[in-house]
Amino acid sequence: MASIGTYSLKPYKSDLSEEDLLHLLRRCLLGAGHSDVSFYKGKSLGQCLDGLLRPSPTPPPVREELSDGVDPYVKLGGTWIHAPYESEEVNYRRKIMFRMWWTGLILNRDHSITEKMTLFWHNHFVTETDVVKDSRYSYYYVAMLRSHALGNFRQLIREGTTSPAMLVYLGGNTNFKSAPNENYARELMELFTLGKSPDIHYTEEDVKAAARVLTGWKDDKDKCVGLFDPAQHEPADKHFSAFFDHHVIKGREGKEGSDETDELIDMILRKKEAAKYVCRNLYRWFVYAHIDDTIEREVIAPLADIYFQNNFEIVPVLRALLGSEHFFDPAVRGGIVKSPADFLLGSTLEIGVTVYLAPEKTYTTLKECHEPWLQYHLNCEDLSQRIGDPPSVAGWPAYYQAPNYHRWWVNSASLSMRKKLSDGLSTHEGLIFNGYSISFDFLNFSRQFENPGDLQGFIAQVTKRLCAVAPAPSTIDQLKGLLVSGMDTDYYWQKAWKKLEDKPDDAETKDVLDARLRMFYARLLSLPEYHVM
Amino acid sequence: MYPLLSALDACHVRRQGKGNKVFVIIQLIGGNDGLHTVIPVSRYSQIAAARPNIFIPENKILPIKGTSDTGLHPSLAGIRDMFDNGLAGFIQGVGYEHPNFSHFRSSDIWLTGSPADKSLYTGWMARYLETKFKNYPEGYPSKEQPDPPAMKVGDTGTFLFQGKAMDMSIVVNPSIPFGASDTDAKGSAPDSFGVEEVRSIREILLQTDKYAGVVKKALDTPFASSKLYPKAGENSLADQLKVVARLINGGLKTSVYMVDMKGFDTHVEQVTASDKTKGVHAALLSKLSQAITCFWDDVVHMGREEDIAGMTFSEFGRRIVSTSGLGTDHGSTQPVIYFGANIDSQIIGHNPVIPDQVTVDDNLPLQYDFKAVYASVLRQWFGAGNDVVQSVLPGDFPGINIFKT
C-alpha cells in the first residue's frame, strides 16, 4: 500500500512545478489541454486557484439545435425554455437538445472548475432527466446547479428543494397534508445533507415531520416553477428529535406556510454533520476515494469547519482543499480512475479534435458543429455515465459504493468500449457518425510541444502531459518505436519535423508525421496510465 | 476408422489449425542493400566499379542451383539451401514508380500499398483482412473466427494492420511475458495510489482483451521449438519467428503474421575494411538466414509445410554507388525473398541492369511493382478474387507466379 505523506491543509508551495499544475488541472477541469496549461503556467498557486474558482459566465439557454419546424414552438436556434409542449415527441426531442446543451457546455468549457462542480452537484443532489420527464424542468434544474456551482449550499438546497424537477423526481408534488409523501424529506437528510454515517441520529419521526413541513409544494407547468399551495399544507407544528435539539417548526397558515421550508433547511444546516457530509463527497470527487480515520480527522473535520464558518460557501472549502499540502501529496497523484466524462470529454478537451462534415469532408470544430455534442453524450452513456441521468438518487456508485468506488467505472466491457472509442478517434477517418466524423488532431496537439523533433523530449513531454502515472520504460520504448517506425535513430523523426517547420503545409510531411502520431497516441490512450488522473 | 478416433483426429486437426493458410511478412527496417543480398554475378564488374570499397569478392559469392548468373551473399547459406531445395525464391527489382527516399514515407507506401503520390491511411493487409472480418471489431471474436485477424510479433504494432476502425493485430513482444509490464516485474511496493490503480486496470485490461485468452493459450501450448534456434536475445528475428511458430502450433487460425528486423540503414560501415564479407550488413543477413531456417525447421516439425509461406521486404534498396564510409545510401528497388513449400522456387525477373558509367544518382530500375507482389499473394495464396484484390490494391497489377499453380 502506498502511504500518504501529509494530511496537512496548510497551503502547498506557491511556485508550482509542471507536474503540480497538471495534477491540479486534471482534477479540476476535464482534461488539461494546451490552452489550459498556458493559461495557468507561471501563475502562483493562489492565482491558479483564483482562476479555477472563478465561475464561468452564465451560458445561453438550451436551444433547438437540429432543425426548423419539428418543434412547433421554436425555430432552429431558438430556445424553448418558456415554450409549452403538447406531445411527448416534442418533449423527447427537447430532452435530446438538453443533453446536447450540457455536453456542449463541457466540451466548450473555459478554464474554470464550474463544469466539474456542476457535475459534482448533480451527482450529489440528483435528479434524473428521464424521470423528471419535462425537459424544461431538467434544464432549469441544471441551470440552477450551475449558477450555484461555486456558490452557497444553503441556497442551492433551498432552490433545489422546490424546483419543479425535484418536486417531480422525488414526489414533492404529491406531498399533501392528507397523505404526506416522505420520499423527498428522507433523501434530503440521507443523501443531500446529512448522510447516514454512524454519528447521524435523526429519526423516522424527523423524516415524517420534515415531510409535513414540505407539504403543499407542486410543480407549475406554465411557469416552470415550484408553487406553494397553502390548501395542501399541513398547518400543525412539527416536532423534531434530540438530534435536532428538539426543534419545533411552528405551523403556519396561508402563504407563510412556505417559510417553514426555509426553516427546515436552516435547522438541518445547523448540524455540522451536514458540512462534513458534503466535504467527504468533495474529497472523494477531487482527492481520493477511501477516507480513513486519519483523513476524517485531519482533512474532513477541518474542511467542514471552514464550510460551516463560511455559512456553506463552497469556494473557501475548495480553496483550502485544492491548495493544500495534502492535495499535492505524491501518494494521491494518479489515484483516481477517470470517469467516462474525464476520459472521453477530457481526452477531447486535452488533445483537440477535428470534425469532418460529410460528404465533402469540410473541416469544422465542436464549437461550430453541434451534432457531435449529442454523440459525446451517448458515448459517455456507453461508458456507463449518462450525464443528467445518474442510475439512482444516490448518484453514481463510483462515488459511494465501498470498497470499489471509482473502480466501478472500469470493467471488461467499459474498458473495451473506451478502447474502441479512443482507437476510433485516433484513426485518420475518425469515428464516423451520420453525416460527420470526429478525429483527434494529433498533429496540431503535438506541434504545440516544445521542439517535437527532439524524440526523447517529445515523448517525455507528451507522457508527462497525458499520464498522471509515468509509463514503464519498456512501454516508453514501445511508444518510441512507433514514432520512428523501428529505425535505430531519431534522425528521421527530427528531419520530418524540420521539414514541417520549413513547409508547414506540405501534405506529404504532414501525412508521414500524422500516420506515426496516430499509432503512437492510439497506444498511449489505451494504456492504464491514461485511465487514471 | 472408429468414429471416436476420427472425431479425435478432427479435433486434433482443428486444434493444430492444419489447412489454415498462414503468411508471414518479414520487414527489414532501414532499407536493405539488394545488390549485396541477391548478387547479380553477371554484372559483377560494373558493380565492383561502382562500389569498389565494399563489394563482395567474386569468389566469396554463394552459388545457387541452376544458374551461374546470380548468387547470394555469403551470409545467406541457410536461404541458399532453402532455394536449392525448392523452398525459397527471389523476385528481382521490386519497388514502385517515382521512388521516395524517405524511410518514413517509403515504409508507409509499402505498408499501406499506396502509390508514391498519394497517402492511404490503412494498411493493405488490414484492408484485405477487413474483407474477411467484416465490420471489425464489431462482433469479433466470433464462433467462426475466434482468433485475432493478425498477429504482430515484436515490440510495436505496425501500419500494415491499421484498419479503418482500429489496429487489427495483437502484439506479442517476445521479451516481455504476454500482458505484463516491467513495472509489474519489480514487485516493489507502489509509491502512490496511482500505481495501484494502474496495476488494477492492467489486470482488467488483460482479461478484457478479447483475444488475450486465445493468444495466451496458444503461447502456453507445449511445443518443442527447433534446436537450431540461437539463444534468446542473440537474434531478435529468430526470437520473433520462434513465437510465430509457437502461436501457429498452438492452434491460432490467424492467417497473417508480421515480424521485423532493425538496422538495415547501412550508410556507413556496412562492411569491414579488412573483410568485405563481414560487417553490419553481413551480420544482419546471417541472422535473417538463420531465423528463417530455424522457423522452417519448426514448420516441418509441425507438419505444416503446405500451409505456411512468407516474404521479406524493405522500404527501399540502396544506391548502386557506395559511400566513402564503406556503406550505401538510400536507393530504389530491391529483391524480395519468398519462402515456403508451396512456392514456385525460382528467380523472378532478371539481374538488374547497371549503367556502364554509374553516377551517384543512378538507381536500379523497377521490374515489379510491390503491389503486384501483394496482389499475387492475395490471389494465389489466399485465393482472393479480382474484386477483392481491386478493392485492397486499387490499380491493375499483373500476376506474378510466386506460388505453385
Interface residues (C-beta under 8 A of the other chain):
Chain A: M1 A2 Y288 P330 A331 V332 R333 G334 G335 I336 V337 H406 R407 V410 N411 S412 L415 S416 K419 K420 D423 G424 T427 H428 E429 A468 V469 A472 P473 S474 T475 D477 Q478 G481 L482 S485 G486 M487 D488 T489 Y492 A496 A507 E508 D511 V512 A515 R516 R518 M519 A522 R523 S526 P528 E529 H531 V532
Chain B: Q27 I29 G30 S102 H103 F104 R105 S107 D108 S119 Y121 T122 P137 G154 D155 T156 G157 F159 Q162 K164 A165 M166 D167 N173 I176 S181 D182 T183 A189 P190 D191 S192 F193 G194 V195 E196 E197 V198 R199 S200 I201 R202 I204 L205 Q207 T208 K210 D260 K262 G263 D265
